[in-house]
Amino acid sequence: MDRNILRAAREDPRRTSTDIQMVVTSPVEPAPSRRTIKRRLQANGLHGRRPVRKPFISEKNRRVRVAWARAHLNWGRAEWAKHIWSDESKFNMFGSDGNAWIRRPVGARYLPKYQLPTVKHGGGSCMVWGCFSAGSMGPLRRIQGIMDRFQYDDILENTMRSWALRNVGRAYVFQQDNDPKHTSLHVRNWFHRRRVDVLDWPSQSPDLNQIEH
């Protein structure tokens, strides 16, 4: 019975103790209780855990990502030296969007040192655009409100381009993700007008972007 419980859990890690109980129950053996199933799983190191969340990537996009990686596999410092990596990021003015954990003794839940202060309406946040190259860190530009293609055009023209010409040179290659405002006709016309090469970028590839790390 114990082997059946472990096999059922390993075949499908999402099975609950109730699901496993239904799988292992047979006419010739008494059904194990859910509590027994949990004890058997914990004794074998199969504890309940929150799964890591990651974006769903379609089979098509997986193939494109692999093809992109293979095409750039043998690139060295010389090939990457002229590239500029960019992205937007949000910074909370107070607190964090993620889960905060503390270690406290039993009965001390409401002591001030173990509390997490909050403010009304989340405390606000600041959205910024930034970039960098192999040789230097680029500027940070605060985004006012929700960034659209016109504000992005202004960032490229008045923040990114002047820094790129001073620090990277004229023959730079610009990297950006496939956000609709980045790939809009308005922005594509800016790249064409300024003769800026844009790095071909596979969809759903934040882990390939150096600035993400």
HUDA-V820094 format. One line per field, one symbol per residue. ss: DSSP state (H for helix, E for strand, L for the rest). burial: b if it has 9 or more other ideal C-beta (glycine too) atoms within 8 Angstrom, else e. A space follows every 10 residues. Layout:
ss = ???
burial = ???
This chain:
ss = LHHHHHHHHH HLLLLLHHHH HHHHLELLEL LLLHHHHHHH HHHLLLLLLL LLLLLLLLHH HHHHHHHHHH HLLLLLHHHH LLEEEEEEEE EELLLLLLLL LLLLLLLLLL LHHHLLLLLH HHHLEEEEEE EEELLLEEEE EELLLLLLHH HHHHHHHHHH HHHHHHHLLL LLEELLLLLL LLLLHHHHHH HHHHLLEELL LLLLLHHHLH HHL
burial = eeebbbebbe eeeebebebb bebbeeeeee ebebeebbeb bbeeeeeeee eeeeeeeeee bbebbebbbe eeeeeeeeeb bbbbbbbbee ebeebeeeee eeeeeeeeee eeebeeeeee ebbebebbbb bbbeeeebee bebeeebebe bbbbbbbebb bebbbebbee ebbbbbbeee bbebebbbeb beebebebbe bbeebeeebe bee
